[in-house]
């Protein structure tokens, strides 16, 4: 999911066209991921720092969701600042998780 949310607008648009869903579906998919992350943190299988990385993405998702209806139009993926901020937050989380999980796997 972080791959998709951090991808360039062209790749996101391609996903939307191929899957036949709207931009809001990408946001809902991340929301599902965040629910799983909360459960994993509660059972101890996800650490707090990793969860905070995902929460930061969640805040950006909320920023997009709370925007005007036009922000969910395909053209907004390329133009809206909120979508760019979401891509940046997603890329940072992805990078942080890769580092964290790489250390855990290598330990």
C-alpha positions in Angstrom: 0.0 0.0 0.0 2.8 2.4 0.8 4.3 1.6 -2.6 1.1 2.8 -4.3 0.6 5.9 -2.0 4.2 7.0 -2.6 4.2 6.4 -6.3 4.2 9.2 -8.9 0.7 10.4 -9.9 1.0 8.6 -13.3 1.4 5.2 -11.6 -1.5 6.0 -9.2 -3.7 6.9 -12.1 -2.8 3.7 -13.9 -3.8 1.8 -10.8 -7.2 3.5 -10.6 -7.8 2.9 -14.3 -6.7 -0.7 -14.2 -8.6 -1.6 -11.0 -11.7 0.4 -11.9 -11.9 2.2 -8.5 -11.8 5.8 -7.4 -9.1 7.6 -5.6 -11.0 7.3 -2.4 -10.5 3.6 -2.5 -6.7 4.0 -2.1 -7.4 6.0 1.0 -9.8 3.3 2.3 -7.2 0.6 1.7 -4.7 2.5 3.8 -7.3 3.0 6.5 -7.7 -0.8 6.6 -3.9 -1.2 6.9 -3.9 1.2 9.8 -6.5 -0.8 11.7 -4.3 -3.9 11.3 -1.3 -2.0 12.5 -3.2 -0.9 15.6 -4.0 -4.5 16.3 -0.5 -5.6 15.7 0.8 -2.9 18.1 -1.6 -4.1 20.7 -0.4 -7.7 20.5 3.2 -6.6 20.4 4.0 -7.7 16.9 4.6 -4.1 15.7 6.7 -1.6 17.7 5.6 1.9 18.6 8.0 3.7 16.2 6.8 1.7 13.2 3.3 2.5 14.2 4.1 6.2 14.4 5.4 6.1 10.9 2.1 4.7 9.7 0.1 7.2 11.8 1.9 10.0 10.0 0.7 8.6 6.7 -2.7 8.3 8.3 -2.7 12.0 9.1 -1.9 12.8 5.4 -4.7 10.4 4.3 -7.1 12.3 6.6 -5.9 15.6 5.1 -6.8 14.3 1.6 -10.1 12.8 2.8 -11.2 16.0 4.6 -10.5 18.1 1.5 -13.1 19.3 -1.0 -14.8 16.6 -3.1 -12.7 17.7 -6.1 -9.6 16.4 -4.4 -10.8 12.8 -5.2 -10.9 13.6 -8.9 -8.2 11.9 -11.0 -6.7 15.3 -12.0 -6.2 16.2 -8.4 -3.7 13.4 -8.0 -1.3 15.5 -10.0 -2.3 18.9 -8.9 -3.3 18.9 -5.2 -0.7 19.7 -2.6 -2.4 17.2 -0.2 -1.7 14.3 -2.6 1.9 15.3 -2.9 2.2 15.5 0.9 0.7 12.1 1.1 3.3 10.7 -1.4 6.1 12.2 0.7 4.7 10.9 4.0 4.2 7.4 2.4 7.7 7.3 1.0 9.2 8.3 4.4 7.2 5.6 6.2 8.2 3.0 3.6 11.8 3.9 4.0 11.6 3.9 7.8 9.8 0.6 7.9 12.3 -1.0 5.5 15.2 0.1 7.8 13.4 -1.1 10.9 12.4 -4.4 9.5 15.8 -4.9 7.9 17.4 -4.5 11.3 15.0 -6.9 12.9 15.5 -9.5 10.2 19.2 -9.1 10.3 19.4 -9.4 14.1 
